[in-house]
Amino acid sequence: MPTKTKHEQIIEYITELEVGEKISVRSIAKALLVSEGTAYRAIKEAENQGLVSTIERVGTIRIEKKKKENIEKLTFAEIVNIVDGQVLGGRQGLYKTLNRFVIGAMKLDAMMRYVEAGNLLIVGNRYQGHRLALEAGAAVLITGGFDTSEEVIQLADELDLPIISTSYDTFTVATMINRAIYDQLIKKEIVLVDDILIPLQDTYYMTTQNNVEKWHELNEKTGHSRYPVIDAQMKIQGMVAAKDVLGATKQTSIEKVMTRNPITVNEHTTVAAVAHVMVWEGIELLPVIDEQRRLLGIISRQDVLKALQMVQRQPHVGETIEDIVTSRIEEKPVEEGYMYECEVSPQMTNQLGTISYGVMTTLVTESGSRVLRKYKKGDLVVENITIYFIKPVQIESMIMIRPKILEIGRKHGKIDVELYFNGEIVGKALMMAQLIEP
């Protein structure tokens, strides 16, 4: 009986580790008596399979393999990498996934109404807020490069809830996390074999030790006529169909009638590629195998067609911070010129709880662009923008935006944008854009 390769042994060893356990090239090499090069390659493969995650300054930890339908949920380990963060405490909880993030830019009692177990609280150097979030079952991401108290770090370790520090501000962090979710939503739209295969436990298959009589038994039981054939190590050896057993006696070995070296696919093959193979080769059923050619399940033409129909009905966009900001801008009727309004949501603030520079830029760009398009059709490119903050704008404030065209030509436009809150001017901007005729 063939023994498992060292690579297979390491992957199996990693798979059996408890979620949250830390591993390293050296520890794997020592535990399994393999070279560090072999251990490194196997750990990289485990990372590709979603079994482990490597975090700078922390190391490599065993994580929970996520299902594709939950891909928009990120683990705290992934958050550390996204925001280039430093883990202050609660390392044992890095493998956990967060269900949403909350911006802590309001008073403590108001903030805690939004914080629930499984959340990630994004907040500045507010030690009391850090502690209350952990007690509520939420992890904490501290912005602005601040740290926290020893008491909070100890609590994070006790509760296995990560507390992470990053040098970025709140708006930037929220943008980065949204970007990561958006990127994963794009990946989600690419349906893979892994998403739709019939798993091994639900698959009917034959072994090289069976004879044709077994095919007839399975055919009568399932109504199917095609089956993969495997050896004692679960490795694919062939496929057998009705045409193969036609005329053979029931005692004939399956090995003699099966089609050897069948076309196979792996978990990471796209459904689009599988559809092409099935149509081109006229195949109804394909075995799905792993890197060692062990059978993982099967995929049928019917499953592929259903998946392709599902992809066509899927939404093709994710929501970024920019989408959130622009979707909240509403035009208001005025006697002269144009007026827009936008409410400042928690995601639109910085660590001080006031509207961030990035959001202000988006508001100016979007309102100015909308006004220009009323005069000139086609696209435009913002060439220059100068913004002046006059007064801070708090969370949940309703901002009024007044864009005014100063000059418009065939290829350029200049716009003055004023932002008001409660009738007082809070910001001013000058925007220059290049107009591109359709």
Disulfide bonds with the S-S distance in Angstrom:
none
